[in-house]
């Protein structure tokens, strides 16, 4: 149902970060008796639940417990057609309980901004004449065969069942995080996607990226291709 042009793959662009550690003086680290240091539980939970962001400037990532896929703002601004017709802002994935204990499952959480959700709703409600709108949305975001039990009615989340990867490099059975835009035929057109796998312990690994009409050059710049 989705119109997809031949994908373009690019080489990963290495990114490095420099971290500066500052030591505190012994007088600052001392705590008087009875005024013990207590960790902020909210802060700890927030740190534990944080996502690794994948912005398509590399072709692999992992291991990660949660991955937040985002199309870079720079690329969105360069492609006006996508910017004006996209249906999702972010896709966050994490391992979840599978229907079959011998297999794995991935939960998708979708983030929307501006008119994203309105465009998705309009597309989903009109795409199938006799099937639930959530089936159209499920297929658009995951590339999987539609199943009306796997997408929430409000398009907030979905679950994909798949086989567990046998190792970090095993890409024989992967899921997809797809960013699409609506088109003038009433369907969606693939813009960019990432393929990823999940192991039985819940670790996620990104294995590749496919783009419809953009790629990164060796300097890390987005170019038509």
C-alpha positions in Angstrom: 0.0 0.0 0.0 2.9 2.3 0.6 4.8 3.9 -2.3 8.5 3.3 -1.8 11.3 4.3 -4.1 14.6 2.4 -4.1 16.4 3.0 -0.8 19.8 4.6 -0.5 22.3 3.3 2.1 25.2 5.4 3.4 28.3 4.8 5.4 28.2 5.7 9.1 29.6 9.0 10.2 31.7 8.7 13.3 30.8 11.1 16.1 33.0 11.6 19.2 32.3 13.5 22.4 34.7 14.9 24.9 33.8 14.7 28.6 35.4 16.9 31.2 35.4 15.7 34.7 35.7 18.3 37.5 36.9 17.2 40.9 35.3 18.7 43.9 37.3 19.8 46.9 37.3 17.6 50.0 35.6 20.3 52.0 32.7 20.3 49.5 32.3 16.6 49.6 32.2 16.3 53.4 28.8 15.8 55.0 28.1 16.6 58.6 26.9 13.8 60.9 23.1 13.4 60.8 22.8 15.2 57.4 23.6 12.2 55.2 23.6 12.4 51.4 20.4 11.0 49.8 20.0 10.3 46.1 17.0 11.8 44.4 14.8 8.8 43.5 13.0 10.8 40.8 16.3 11.7 39.2 17.5 8.1 39.3 14.4 6.8 37.7 14.6 9.5 35.0 18.2 8.5 34.3 17.3 4.8 34.1 14.3 5.4 31.8 16.2 7.6 29.4 16.5 6.7 25.7 19.4 6.5 23.4 18.7 8.8 20.5 19.3 7.6 17.0 19.2 10.4 14.5 20.2 8.5 11.3 23.7 10.1 11.2 25.1 6.6 11.8 24.1 3.1 10.5 24.4 1.1 13.7 23.8 1.4 17.5 23.7 -0.9 20.5 23.3 -2.4 22.8 20.5 -0.2 24.2 17.4 -0.8 26.3 15.4 1.9 24.6 16.0 3.8 21.4 14.3 7.0 20.3 14.4 7.4 16.5 14.3 11.0 15.3 14.8 12.6 11.8 17.3 15.4 12.3 15.7 18.9 12.2 18.3 19.9 9.6 17.0 17.2 7.2 13.3 18.0 7.9 14.0 21.6 7.0 15.8 20.6 3.8 12.8 18.5 2.5 9.8 20.7 2.4 7.5 18.0 1.1 8.3 15.7 4.1 8.1 18.6 6.5 4.6 19.5 5.3 3.2 16.0 5.1 4.9 13.9 7.8 2.8 12.0 10.3 5.1 11.4 13.2 7.8 13.2 15.1 9.6 10.4 17.0 9.4 6.6 17.3 10.7 5.1 20.6 11.2 1.4 20.8 11.8 -1.0 23.7 11.6 -4.7 24.4 8.3 -6.0 25.8 6.7 -9.3 26.7 6.1 -11.5 23.7 3.0 -13.6 23.0 5.2 -16.6 22.5 7.7 -17.1 25.3 10.2 -18.5 22.9 10.2 -15.3 20.8 10.6 -11.5 21.4 8.5 -8.4 21.0 9.1 -4.7 20.6 6.9 -1.9 21.9 6.7 1.3 19.7 5.7 4.6 21.3 4.9 7.4 18.8 5.5 11.1 19.4 3.5 13.7 17.5 3.9 17.5 17.1 2.0 20.1 15.3 -0.4 18.6 12.7 1.3 15.2 12.6 -1.5 13.3 14.4 -4.2 15.1 12.4 -2.6 14.0 9.1 -2.1 10.5 10.4 -5.7 10.2 11.5 -7.0 11.5 8.2 -4.9 9.0 6.2 -5.7 6.1 8.5 -9.4 6.7 8.5 -9.6 6.9 4.7 -7.1 4.3 3.6 -9.1 1.2 4.2 -12.9 1.1 3.6 -13.7 -1.9 5.8 -10.7 -2.2 8.2 -9.8 -0.3 11.4 -7.7 2.9 10.9 -5.1 1.5 13.3 -4.2 -1.2 10.8 -3.2 1.4 8.2 -1.1 3.3 10.8 0.5 0.1 12.1 1.7 -0.9 8.6 2.9 2.7 7.8 5.1 2.8 10.9 6.4 -0.8 11.1 6.2 -2.2 7.6 4.5 -5.3 9.1 1.4 -7.0 8.0 -1.6 -5.3 9.6 -3.1 -6.7 12.8 -5.8 -4.6 14.5 -4.7 -5.8 18.0 -1.2 -4.4 17.7 -1.9 -0.7 17.4 -3.7 1.4 20.0 -6.9 3.2 18.9 -5.3 6.6 19.6 -2.1 5.7 17.6 0.0 6.2 20.7 1.7 2.8 20.7 2.0 -0.5 19.0 3.7 -3.9 19.5 5.5 -6.0 16.9 6.3 -9.7 17.5 9.5 -11.1 16.1 12.1 -13.8 16.6 14.9 -13.0 19.0 18.4 -12.2 17.6 21.0 -14.8 18.5 23.8 -12.3 18.8 24.4 -8.5 18.6 25.3 -8.9 14.9 22.4 -11.1 14.0 20.2 -9.3 11.5 18.3 -12.2 10.1 15.0 -11.1 11.7 14.6 -7.4 12.2 11.9 -4.8 12.9 11.6 -1.4 11.3 11.0 2.1 12.5 9.6 3.9 9.5 9.1 7.7 9.0 6.7 8.4 6.2 4.7 11.2 4.7 1.3 11.2 3.2 1.1 11.4 -0.6 -1.5 12.7 -3.1 -2.7 9.2 -3.8 -4.1 8.8 -0.3 -1.3 6.5 0.9 2.1 7.1 2.4 5.6 7.4 1.0 8.6 6.1 2.8 11.1 8.8 3.8 13.6 7.1 6.0 13.8 4.0 8.1 16.0 2.0 10.5 16.2 -1.7 10.9 16.8 -3.1 14.4 16.8 -6.4 16.3 16.2 -7.4 19.9 17.8 -10.1 21.9 16.0 -12.3 24.6 17.5 -10.1 27.4 15.9 -7.0 25.9 19.0 -5.4 24.3 18.3 -3.6 21.0 20.7 -3.2 18.1 20.3 -1.0 15.0 21.7 -2.7 11.9 21.0 -0.4 9.0 19.4 2.7 7.6 17.5 3.2 4.3 16.6 6.6 2.9 14.4 7.4 -0.1 16.2 10.4 -1.5 18.9 11.6 0.9 22.3 10.5 2.1 25.2 11.7 4.2 28.5 12.6 2.6 31.9 12.0 4.2 31.7 15.4 5.9 28.4 14.6 7.6 26.2 16.8 5.3 22.9 15.7 4.0 22.8 15.6 0.2 20.3 14.5 -2.4 21.1 11.1 -3.7 
